[in-house]
Amino acid sequence: QVSVSDVVTHLRIEGGFSEALAAVVRRRLLLRAAEEAGITASAAELQRSADAWRALHGLHKANDTRTWLAANGLTAD
């Protein structure tokens, strides 16, 4: 079993912690700014974005996406 603490320790030892932390903070700040500005995305806009992301990462078939999600500990939900 691997804990979040294990991952953080690994990133600190191997490098990458600062970059990961900066990316998480940037994402949080962007989300907060979008919420405060009342910026929203329609279901169609979210779908187009997801489709573009999958194409960029070579996930052209539904099974490719399901496999990637499972490999990364994620689900479609």
Residue pairs with C-beta under 8 A, 6 or more apart in sequence:
8 17
11 17
11 20
41 49
54 60
54 64
54 65
57 68
58 64
59 65
59 68
65 76
66 76
69 75
69 76
